[in-house]
């Protein structure tokens, strides 16, 4: 079963991250849900995250939920190939990794921009998105 990544569809950085994953995830290991959509909001709430103040990245995979840098590292390692080297990031204490991630999340619109609407996948990519 594919993992589900819940992302901020109006965040320019988050949308670039999803486009990157669509390009390199040739095994289609991941599906996507925008946090502004019904599925994304429900998934965030189910895992104790505020869909109106999303400062966390959420990955659901193998019946478990991962957030923040643990989720990012898991996604990268899951891509296989040279991306598996991202596992070395786990050597950095999670508290420090997540502190840096939270700073990025709080400033993502200011540093990378905000889009007027959610990321729109191509017709071929759309099947990997939860409505």
N, C-alpha and C positions, 0 to 999 in steps of 0.2 A: 504494500500500500504506500502511496506517495505521501511525503510529508507536506504539511500545509504551512506556508509562511504568511503571516498577517503583517501587512505593511501600510504605511501612510501614503495613500495614493496622490496627495497633493504636494508632497515633499519632493523636490527635484532630486535630491540625493537618493532618497528611497526608491524613486522611480528608475534612476540609473542603476541601482543595485539590482532591481528586478529585471531590467533589460539585460544586464550582465548575466544574470542567472539563466534567463531564457536562451541566451546565446551559448553558454558553456555547459549547461545541464543537458547534454545530448541523450542521456538515459531517461530524461523527464522524471527525475526523482522527486521534484517539488511542484506543488500547486500553489496558487496564490489567492489571497483574499484581501481586498482593500479594507482598512479599518473604518472607512466612511460608509461601507456597505453593510447590509443586514448581516451576512455571515461573519464578516470581520468583527462587527460590534458584539455579536453574540459570543464569539470565541474569546474576545478580550475579556468580557464580563465573566465568562465561565472560569477564567484563569486569574481572576482578581485584579485585572487591569482596567483602568478607566478609559473607555473609548473616546471620551471628550478631552482627555489630557494624556495622550499616548506618549509616554517617554520610554517605552520599552519595545523591543523587537520580540516577536513571539513566533516560535517554531513548535509545531505539533507533529510528533513523529513517534511511531511505535507505541502509541497509547500514553505518551508522556509529553510534557510541555517544558520547553527551554526558553529562557529569556536572555536579553542583553548579550554580553560577549560569549556566554556559553552557547547560545543559539547561533551566533555568527560563526564561531569556530566549528560547530557541528555541521553547519551547512557547507562550509568550505571543505572540510575533510570529506564530507559525503559526496562531493563532486569527483573525488578520486584524482588520479594523476598527480601532477605537481601541487595541486591544491591541498593534498593531504599534509603537506609541510606546515600548514597553519596550526597543526596540533602543537607546535612549539610555543604558541601563544599561551597555552595552558600553564607554562612554566612561570608566567607572570601571575602573581596572586590575583584571584578573582576580584577582590575588593578594589585593587588599583585599576584593573581592566575596566570594571564596571563604572568606576568613577569617571574615567576618561570617556567612556561611552555615554554616560548621562550628560556630561558637558556638551558633547556633540549633539545629542538628542535635543537638549534644551535650546541650542543655538542653530539647529539645522535650517530653519527658514531664513534666518539672518545671513548665515554663511553660504548657503547653497541655493536659496530661493524657494519660492512657493508657486505652484502652478494654479491656474484658475479652476481646473478640473482634474479629476483622477486620471491616471495613466490609462490609455486606451490600447489594449493589445491588438495585434493584427488578427484577421479572421482565423488564421492557423493557430495562433497562440491562445485565442480566446477559450479553447477547450480546457486549458490548464488553470482557468480562473473560476473561483466560486462566485456565483451571482449574488 
